[in-house]
């Protein structure tokens, strides 16, 4: 067995989830770490009796001390193993991404058995996020494998955010493979066009909402209110499907620039939309005080619950946002609402929306429960990979 000298032994009883292929082992579950183990090392994980459980990446700086990679003792996670996992991820996307779409998630971390690697594709450019020390050591090789396997011309690293800080890594960005003059790329999604700024938020565009934007666009009519609009993509879909006018709310200047560019790319006249920069909590209360009502409303806020520690506070925030949004939906109107907080379950979210509806005096009829697009697959043994949930409802 390779690397047998680098082992981590689990406390008795803490091996059950690991043996069921849950990829996370927290620091409190560790009983013994062998000499010479450093952050970023590949280690053999053993149960209390000394039997092999899995190969894993170790990081003592993180609350998630072990990220499990492979449960077959004979398959050591080397470069060939990495190429195999990336090839499987690419093959899956080739099966599920339609020809009219060039924006998608190519590698989704734990869901593709590659914890610490996320890669989104914008036509022929990959945007790579690395969040663990082990993969950070070989990120240039990872970019090369991804590019050659998926047929990409360039791979841009955008490794930032709280997750990387928790792992003890500094922010890092720039091209790791190929050459590109610009970091702004125009890509297709369901035959609509959007500009992604690789130096902007996350990987530049939220591909996980692809199907949900289409569902909303098909039923949204009349006057649209787009809350936490970011790229304005929900409004683009609605306006291209016949909605009359959209009001888009977001606090960032970046959002305003993106909205105007995406409207232009899809030949939407500026008279058909209005962008308002400001705090959405304040703007929603202001609209309610003015008696404004909309035919269709979409609410897609940023993550409000970063971890279980903030669950109660975050659920109150979701309830408050939905309460204020629902007051602005006309009777019989359409309301789409989302949570991208992994710590919030669908049951939690439905409950928060139900309380909001009760307090707003509204009756809701769920037309569709919404989830992340299939290029963000949910791994059954890792429920944490199901993070995006939403409801498309009729509000009475």
C-alpha positions as CSV (number, residue, x, y, z in Angstrom):
1,X,0.0,0.0,0.0
2,X,1.5,3.3,-1.1
3,X,2.2,6.0,1.5
4,X,1.5,3.7,4.4
5,X,3.9,5.7,6.6
6,X,1.5,8.6,6.3
7,X,-1.7,7.6,8.1
8,X,-4.6,9.1,10.1
9,X,-6.5,6.9,12.5
10,X,-10.1,7.7,13.3
11,X,-11.8,7.5,16.7
12,X,-14.0,4.5,17.3
13,X,-17.4,4.9,15.7
14,X,-16.3,7.9,13.6
15,X,-15.6,5.6,10.6
16,X,-19.2,4.9,9.7
17,X,-19.9,8.0,7.6
18,X,-16.5,7.7,5.9
19,X,-17.2,4.0,5.0
20,X,-20.5,5.1,3.5
21,X,-18.5,7.4,1.2
22,X,-19.3,10.7,2.9
23,X,-16.2,12.7,1.8
24,X,-15.7,14.9,4.9
25,X,-14.1,13.9,8.2
26,X,-13.9,16.7,10.8
27,X,-10.9,17.3,13.1
28,X,-12.7,16.1,16.2
29,X,-13.0,12.6,14.6
30,X,-9.2,12.1,14.4
31,X,-7.5,9.8,17.0
32,X,-3.9,9.7,15.7
33,X,-1.9,11.4,13.0
34,X,1.4,9.6,12.1
35,X,4.7,11.5,12.2
36,X,5.6,13.5,9.1
37,X,2.1,14.3,7.9
38,X,1.8,17.9,6.6
39,X,-1.1,20.0,5.3
40,X,-1.8,18.9,1.7
41,X,-0.4,15.4,2.1
42,X,-2.2,12.3,0.8
43,X,-2.8,10.0,3.7
44,X,-4.3,6.5,4.3
45,X,-7.3,6.8,6.6
46,X,-7.6,3.9,9.0
47,X,-10.4,2.9,11.4
48,X,-9.7,2.4,15.1
49,X,-8.7,-1.2,14.4
50,X,-6.1,-0.2,11.8
51,X,-8.1,-1.3,8.8
52,X,-8.0,0.8,5.6
53,X,-11.0,3.1,5.0
54,X,-9.9,5.5,2.2
55,X,-7.3,7.7,0.7
56,X,-7.6,11.4,1.6
57,X,-6.1,14.8,1.6
58,X,-5.2,16.1,5.0
59,X,-5.3,19.7,6.2
60,X,-4.8,20.5,9.9
61,X,-5.8,24.1,9.4
62,X,-9.3,23.3,8.4
63,X,-12.3,22.1,10.4
64,X,-12.6,19.5,7.7
65,X,-9.3,17.7,8.4
66,X,-9.8,15.0,5.8
67,X,-11.3,15.1,2.4
68,X,-11.8,11.6,1.2
69,X,-10.8,10.8,-2.4
70,X,-10.8,7.1,-3.0
71,X,-12.1,4.0,-1.2
72,X,-10.3,1.4,-3.2
73,X,-7.0,0.7,-1.5
74,X,-5.4,-0.4,-4.8
75,X,-6.2,3.0,-6.5
76,X,-3.8,5.5,-5.1
77,X,-4.9,9.1,-6.1
78,X,-2.0,10.0,-8.3
79,X,-1.9,11.8,-11.6
80,X,-3.4,8.9,-13.6
81,X,-6.2,8.8,-11.0
82,X,-6.8,12.5,-11.4
83,X,-7.0,12.2,-15.2
84,X,-9.5,9.4,-14.9
85,X,-11.8,11.5,-12.5
86,X,-11.6,14.5,-14.8
87,X,-12.3,12.4,-17.9
88,X,-15.5,11.0,-16.2
89,X,-16.6,14.6,-15.3
90,X,-16.1,15.7,-18.9
91,X,-18.0,12.7,-20.3
92,X,-21.0,13.4,-18.1
93,X,-21.2,17.0,-19.2
94,X,-21.0,16.0,-22.8
95,X,-24.1,13.9,-22.2
96,X,-26.2,16.5,-20.4
97,X,-25.2,19.9,-21.8
98,X,-27.3,21.0,-24.8
99,X,-25.6,22.2,-28.0
100,X,-27.1,25.7,-27.6
101,X,-25.3,26.2,-24.3
102,X,-21.6,27.1,-23.7
103,X,-21.8,27.9,-20.0
104,X,-21.7,25.0,-17.6
105,X,-19.9,23.5,-14.6
106,X,-17.3,20.9,-15.8
107,X,-16.0,19.8,-12.4
108,X,-18.1,20.1,-9.2
109,X,-15.8,19.2,-6.3
110,X,-17.2,16.4,-4.1
111,X,-19.9,15.5,-6.6
112,X,-17.2,14.5,-9.1
113,X,-15.0,12.9,-6.4
114,X,-12.6,15.8,-6.6
115,X,-13.0,17.7,-3.3
116,X,-11.4,21.1,-3.7
117,X,-11.7,21.5,-7.4
118,X,-14.4,23.5,-9.2
119,X,-14.2,24.4,-12.9
120,X,-16.8,26.3,-14.9
121,X,-16.6,26.6,-18.7
122,X,-17.4,29.6,-20.8
123,X,-17.2,28.4,-24.4
124,X,-13.5,27.5,-24.8
125,X,-12.2,29.0,-21.5
126,X,-12.3,27.2,-18.1
127,X,-12.4,29.1,-14.8
128,X,-10.8,27.1,-12.1
129,X,-11.3,27.4,-8.3
130,X,-8.9,25.4,-6.1
131,X,-9.7,25.4,-2.4
132,X,-7.4,22.8,-0.8
133,X,-3.6,22.8,-0.2
134,X,-3.2,19.3,-1.9
135,X,-4.7,20.4,-5.2
136,X,-3.2,23.9,-4.9
137,X,0.3,22.3,-5.1
138,X,-0.5,20.8,-8.5
139,X,-3.0,23.4,-9.9
140,X,-1.0,24.0,-13.1
141,X,-1.1,20.3,-13.9
142,X,-4.8,20.2,-13.1
143,X,-5.4,23.1,-15.5
144,X,-3.5,21.3,-18.2
145,X,-5.4,18.1,-17.8
146,X,-8.8,19.9,-17.8
147,X,-7.9,21.8,-20.9
148,X,-6.7,18.9,-22.9
149,X,-9.5,16.6,-21.8
150,X,-12.3,19.1,-22.4
151,X,-10.7,20.7,-25.5
152,X,-10.4,24.1,-23.9
153,X,-8.1,26.9,-25.2
154,X,-7.3,28.4,-21.8
155,X,-7.9,27.9,-18.1
156,X,-8.1,30.9,-15.8
157,X,-7.6,30.5,-12.0
158,X,-10.0,32.4,-9.7
159,X,-9.3,30.9,-6.3
160,X,-10.7,33.2,-3.6
161,X,-13.5,33.4,-1.1
162,X,-14.0,32.3,2.5
163,X,-13.5,28.6,1.8
164,X,-9.9,29.2,0.7
165,X,-9.2,31.3,3.7
166,X,-10.5,28.6,6.0
167,X,-8.0,26.2,4.3
168,X,-5.2,28.5,5.1
169,X,-4.6,29.6,1.5
170,X,-4.1,33.1,0.0
171,X,-6.2,34.3,-2.9
172,X,-4.8,33.5,-6.3
173,X,-5.9,34.4,-9.9
174,X,-4.5,34.5,-13.4
175,X,-4.2,32.2,-16.4
176,X,-2.7,28.8,-15.7
177,X,-3.0,27.4,-19.2
178,X,-3.2,29.1,-22.6
179,X,-3.3,32.8,-23.4
180,X,-6.2,35.2,-23.4
181,X,-6.1,38.9,-24.0
182,X,-9.4,39.6,-22.2
183,X,-11.1,38.2,-19.0
184,X,-14.6,39.2,-20.3
185,X,-16.2,36.4,-22.4
186,X,-19.5,36.3,-24.2
187,X,-21.2,32.8,-24.0
188,X,-24.4,31.1,-24.9
189,X,-27.0,29.7,-22.5
190,X,-30.2,28.2,-24.1
191,X,-29.4,30.4,-27.2
192,X,-29.3,33.6,-25.1
193,X,-26.1,35.5,-24.6
194,X,-24.3,36.6,-21.4
195,X,-21.0,38.2,-20.6
196,X,-19.0,36.7,-17.9
197,X,-16.3,38.7,-16.2
198,X,-13.7,36.2,-15.0
199,X,-12.3,38.8,-12.6
200,X,-15.8,39.4,-11.1
201,X,-17.9,37.4,-8.6
202,X,-17.3,33.7,-8.2
203,X,-16.4,32.2,-11.6
204,X,-18.2,35.0,-13.5
205,X,-21.8,33.6,-13.9
206,X,-24.1,31.3,-12.0
207,X,-24.6,28.3,-14.3
208,X,-26.5,26.5,-11.6
209,X,-29.7,28.5,-12.3
210,X,-29.8,27.7,-16.0
211,X,-33.0,25.6,-15.9
212,X,-34.6,27.8,-13.3
213,X,-34.2,30.9,-15.4
214,X,-35.9,29.0,-18.3
215,X,-38.8,27.9,-16.1
216,X,-39.3,31.4,-14.8
217,X,-39.0,33.0,-18.2
218,X,-41.7,30.7,-19.6
219,X,-44.3,31.8,-17.0
220,X,-43.3,35.3,-16.0
221,X,-45.5,38.0,-17.6
222,X,-46.2,41.7,-17.4
223,X,-44.1,43.8,-15.0
224,X,-41.1,41.9,-13.5
225,X,-39.3,42.6,-10.2
226,X,-35.9,41.0,-10.1
227,X,-34.4,41.1,-6.6
228,X,-30.7,40.6,-6.1
229,X,-30.4,40.6,-9.9
230,X,-26.6,40.3,-10.3
231,X,-26.3,39.5,-14.1
232,X,-29.9,40.2,-14.8
233,X,-30.3,36.8,-16.4
234,X,-33.7,36.0,-15.0
235,X,-35.0,39.3,-16.4
236,X,-33.4,38.6,-19.8
237,X,-35.2,35.2,-20.0
238,X,-38.5,36.9,-19.0
239,X,-38.2,39.8,-21.4
240,X,-37.2,37.6,-24.3
241,X,-40.3,35.5,-23.6
242,X,-42.7,38.4,-23.8
243,X,-42.7,40.1,-20.4
244,X,-43.3,43.9,-20.7
245,X,-40.9,45.5,-18.4
246,X,-38.4,44.6,-15.6
247,X,-37.2,46.4,-12.5
248,X,-33.9,45.0,-11.4
249,X,-32.5,45.6,-7.9
250,X,-28.9,45.0,-6.7
251,X,-26.5,46.7,-4.4
252,X,-23.4,46.4,-6.5
253,X,-22.1,48.6,-9.3
254,X,-20.7,45.5,-11.0
255,X,-24.3,44.2,-11.3
256,X,-25.5,47.4,-13.1
257,X,-22.7,47.1,-15.7
258,X,-23.5,43.4,-16.2
259,X,-27.2,43.9,-16.6
260,X,-26.8,46.6,-19.2
261,X,-24.3,44.5,-21.1
262,X,-26.5,41.4,-21.1
263,X,-29.6,43.3,-22.2
264,X,-27.6,44.8,-25.0
265,X,-26.3,41.3,-26.1
266,X,-29.8,40.0,-26.3
267,X,-31.2,43.1,-28.2
268,X,-33.5,44.2,-25.4
269,X,-34.4,47.9,-25.6
270,X,-33.3,50.0,-22.6
271,X,-36.9,51.3,-22.3
272,X,-38.0,47.8,-21.2
273,X,-35.9,47.6,-18.0
274,X,-34.9,49.8,-15.1
275,X,-31.9,49.1,-12.8
276,X,-32.0,50.4,-9.3
277,X,-28.9,50.2,-7.1
278,X,-29.4,49.9,-3.4
279,X,-30.0,47.7,-0.4
280,X,-32.8,45.3,-1.3
281,X,-34.3,45.1,2.2
282,X,-34.8,48.9,2.2
283,X,-36.0,49.0,-1.4
284,X,-38.6,46.3,-0.8
285,X,-40.0,48.1,2.2
286,X,-40.1,51.3,0.2
287,X,-42.0,49.7,-2.7
288,X,-44.5,48.2,-0.3
289,X,-45.1,51.6,1.4
290,X,-45.7,53.1,-2.1
291,X,-48.2,50.3,-2.9
292,X,-46.3,48.9,-5.8
293,X,-47.3,45.5,-7.2
294,X,-45.7,43.3,-9.8
295,X,-47.0,40.5,-12.1
296,X,-43.9,38.4,-11.5
297,X,-41.2,38.5,-8.9
298,X,-37.9,36.6,-8.6
299,X,-35.8,36.6,-5.4
300,X,-32.3,35.1,-5.7
301,X,-30.3,36.4,-2.7
302,X,-26.6,35.6,-2.0
303,X,-25.8,32.9,0.6
304,X,-27.4,34.1,3.9
305,X,-26.3,31.1,6.0
306,X,-22.6,30.4,5.7
307,X,-22.7,27.5,8.2
308,X,-25.0,25.7,10.7
309,X,-23.8,28.2,13.3
310,X,-25.8,31.0,11.6
311,X,-28.8,28.8,10.6
312,X,-31.4,30.4,12.9
313,X,-30.3,34.0,12.1
314,X,-30.2,33.2,8.4
315,X,-33.7,31.6,8.3
316,X,-35.0,34.8,9.9
317,X,-33.4,36.8,7.1
318,X,-34.9,34.5,4.4
319,X,-38.3,34.8,6.1
320,X,-38.0,38.6,6.2
321,X,-36.9,38.9,2.5
322,X,-39.7,36.6,1.3
323,X,-42.3,38.4,3.5
324,X,-41.4,41.8,1.9
325,X,-41.2,40.3,-1.6
326,X,-44.5,38.6,-1.4
327,X,-46.2,41.8,-0.4
328,X,-45.2,43.1,-3.9
329,X,-46.7,40.2,-5.9
330,X,-50.1,40.8,-7.5
331,X,-52.9,38.4,-6.7
332,X,-52.5,35.4,-9.0
333,X,-48.9,36.5,-9.8
334,X,-45.8,34.4,-10.1
335,X,-43.1,34.3,-7.4
336,X,-39.7,32.4,-7.8
337,X,-37.6,32.3,-4.6
338,X,-34.3,30.7,-3.9
339,X,-31.7,29.8,-1.2
340,X,-28.1,28.9,-2.2
341,X,-27.1,28.2,1.4
342,X,-25.9,24.6,1.8
343,X,-26.8,24.6,5.5
344,X,-30.4,25.3,4.7
345,X,-32.4,22.2,3.7
346,X,-35.4,22.3,1.3
347,X,-37.7,21.7,4.3
348,X,-36.1,24.6,6.2
349,X,-36.5,26.9,3.2
350,X,-40.1,25.9,2.6
351,X,-40.9,26.5,6.2
352,X,-39.4,30.0,6.1
353,X,-41.4,30.8,2.9
354,X,-44.5,29.4,4.5
355,X,-44.1,31.6,7.6
356,X,-43.5,34.6,5.3
357,X,-46.7,33.9,3.3
358,X,-48.7,33.5,6.5
359,X,-47.5,36.9,7.8
360,X,-48.0,38.5,4.4
361,X,-51.6,37.1,4.2
362,X,-50.8,35.2,1.0
363,X,-51.8,31.7,-0.1
364,X,-49.1,30.0,-2.2
365,X,-49.5,27.2,-4.7
366,X,-46.2,25.5,-5.6
367,X,-45.9,24.9,-9.3
368,X,-42.4,23.5,-9.3
369,X,-39.7,22.8,-6.8
370,X,-36.4,24.1,-8.2
371,X,-32.9,22.8,-7.9
372,X,-29.4,23.3,-9.2
373,X,-28.8,22.3,-12.9
374,X,-27.7,18.8,-13.6
375,X,-24.1,19.8,-14.3
376,X,-24.0,20.5,-10.6
377,X,-24.9,16.9,-9.7
378,X,-25.9,15.9,-6.1
379,X,-23.9,13.0,-4.7
380,X,-26.2,10.9,-2.5
381,X,-23.4,10.0,-0.1
382,X,-22.6,13.7,0.3
383,X,-25.9,15.6,1.0
384,X,-23.8,18.8,1.3
385,X,-23.6,18.9,-2.5
386,X,-27.3,19.8,-2.7
387,X,-27.1,23.5,-1.9
388,X,-29.5,25.3,-4.3
389,X,-33.2,25.0,-3.7
390,X,-36.1,27.1,-4.8
391,X,-39.8,27.4,-5.3
392,X,-41.8,28.6,-8.3
393,X,-45.3,29.5,-7.0
394,X,-48.5,31.2,-7.8
395,X,-49.4,33.7,-5.0
396,X,-53.0,34.3,-4.1
